[in-house]
């Protein structure tokens, strides 16, 4: 897509890092460009709150599949849907590895979180239906119904009492909604 970004757009930026120590990191955020309408702001904030709610559950003993139910409830409460095609994933010296972390309700993911596990949570939230399609570049994912979608992602480490957000902003160890941080 060669269309220039315009006032009112929402733009998702996904960044992957690879450290000299041999480990990957994965994160993304959705930004508001200029004067975004109420629906655009709603889907962006809902995507943030879906990730925030899921990360609040991360601790030893939590079933990976339970994150999807929490994400689903937050999205549905805000009249949004959750994409089912993509999921969070284990990450470390390999980029995509077990566990798979589906973001939708009633998924069949296996596994229990244990201290030391490292994985991503990255729900894609849509204004319309959850169906998506991929363009001919075999990379760009778009909603099938043409409605907007937003996403936030973090890489997390399960700790004794919860989790550490490995991709957190400096001086922001927990997620807190601040619209000024995503406004451009």
VEXZAMI-213078 format. One record per residue (C-alpha): residue in three letters; y, x, z. Coordinates in steps of 0.1 Angstrom, whole numbers, padded with zeros to 4 digits, always signed. Layout:
// VEXZAMI-213078
ALAYXZ...
***
This chain:
// VEXZAMI-213078
UNK+0000+0000+0000UNK+0032+0016-0011UNK+0056-0011+0002UNK+0083+0004+0023UNK+0084-0006+0060UNK+0110-0034+0064UNK+0129-0051+0092UNK+0105-0075+0110UNK+0073-0056+0103UNK+0048-0045+0128UNK+0032-0011+0121UNK+0000+0003+0136UNK-0004+0041+0139UNK-0038+0055+0147UNK-0041+0091+0158UNK-0072+0113+0162UNK-0070+0147+0178UNK-0094+0176+0180UNK-0088+0201+0207UNK-0095+0239+0205UNK-0121+0232+0232UNK-0141+0212+0208UNK-0134+0176+0219UNK-0119+0146+0202UNK-0093+0121+0214UNK-0085+0088+0197UNK-0055+0064+0203UNK-0033+0040+0185UNK-0003+0018+0191UNK+0014-0010+0172UNK+0052-0008+0169UNK+0078-0034+0161UNK+0103-0025+0134UNK+0137-0041+0139UNK+0139-0078+0144UNK+0103-0090+0147UNK+0097-0128+0150UNK+0081-0145+0180UNK+0046-0146+0164UNK+0048-0108+0157UNK+0059-0100+0192UNK+0032-0123+0206UNK+0004-0106+0187UNK+0016-0071+0197UNK+0020-0080+0233UNK-0014-0098+0233UNK-0031-0067+0218UNK-0016-0046+0246UNK-0026-0070+0273UNK-0062-0072+0259UNK-0066-0034+0262UNK-0048-0034+0296UNK-0072-0061+0309UNK-0103-0043+0296UNK-0093-0009+0311UNK-0088-0026+0345UNK-0125-0033+0344UNK-0136+0003+0337UNK-0155+0017+0366UNK-0191+0028+0374UNK-0215-0002+0372UNK-0195-0023+0347UNK-0215-0034+0317UNK-0200-0023+0284UNK-0205-0058+0269UNK-0183-0074+0297UNK-0152-0058+0283UNK-0155-0081+0252UNK-0154-0113+0273UNK-0122-0102+0291UNK-0106-0093+0258UNK-0116-0126+0243UNK-0101-0146+0272UNK-0068-0128+0270UNK-0066-0132+0232UNK-0076-0169+0233UNK-0051-0177+0260UNK-0024-0164+0236UNK-0038-0183+0206UNK-0051-0151+0189UNK-0085-0140+0178UNK-0105-0107+0182UNK-0118-0088+0151UNK-0156-0084+0154UNK-0161-0057+0127UNK-0149-0027+0146UNK-0156-0015+0182UNK-0147+0011+0207UNK-0171+0041+0208UNK-0182+0071+0228UNK-0162+0102+0220UNK-0164+0138+0229UNK-0177+0168+0209UNK-0187+0141+0183UNK-0161+0117+0171UNK-0181+0084+0170UNK-0211+0082+0193UNK-0228+0060+0218UNK-0219+0037+0234UNK-0206+0011+0211UNK-0180-0010+0229UNK-0176-0044+0211UNK-0144-0063+0219UNK-0156-0099+0214UNK-0172-0125+0236UNK-0210-0128+0239UNK-0217-0094+0223UNK-0251-0078+0228UNK-0239-0043+0237UNK-0262-0023+0259UNK-0253+0001+0287UNK-0237+0004+0320UNK-0207+0026+0327UNK-0213+0057+0348UNK-0190+0083+0362UNK-0183+0109+0335UNK-0187+0086+0305UNK-0159+0090+0279UNK-0152+0063+0253UNK-0125+0043+0235UNK-0114+0007+0239UNK-0095-0005+0208UNK-0094-0043+0203UNK-0078-0055+0171UNK-0061-0088+0177UNK-0052-0113+0149UNK-0028-0142+0148UNK-0052-0161+0126UNK-0090-0160+0121UNK-0110-0129+0132UNK-0124-0122+0097UNK-0112-0090+0080UNK-0118-0073+0047UNK-0114-0037+0035UNK-0093-0026+0005UNK-0106-0006-0023UNK-0095+0026-0007UNK-0125+0021+0017UNK-0101+0026+0047UNK-0074+0000+0050UNK-0086-0031+0069UNK-0066-0063+0066UNK-0071-0098+0079UNK-0089-0121+0054UNK-0063-0149+0059UNK-0033-0126+0055UNK-0020-0131+0090UNK-0008-0102+0111UNK-0029-0081+0134UNK-0021-0056+0162UNK-0040-0030+0180UNK-0038-0006+0209UNK-0064+0020+0218UNK-0070+0046+0245UNK-0097+0072+0252UNK-0109+0069+0288UNK-0130+0088+0313UNK-0150+0068+0339UNK-0142+0082+0373UNK-0157+0075+0408UNK-0132+0046+0414UNK-0122+0035+0379UNK-0109+0054+0349UNK-0085+0080+0338UNK-0067+0073+0305UNK-0071+0106+0287UNK-0046+0096+0260UNK-0019+0081+0283UNK+0017+0089+0277UNK+0032+0116+0300UNK+0041+0101+0333UNK+0023+0068+0325UNK-0011+0070+0341UNK-0016+0032+0340UNK-0008+0008+0312UNK+0024-0012+0318UNK+0040-0035+0292UNK+0074-0022+0282UNK+0087-0037+0249UNK+0113-0009+0247UNK+0084+0017+0242UNK+0071-0001+0210UNK+0105-0011+0195UNK+0117+0010+0166
***
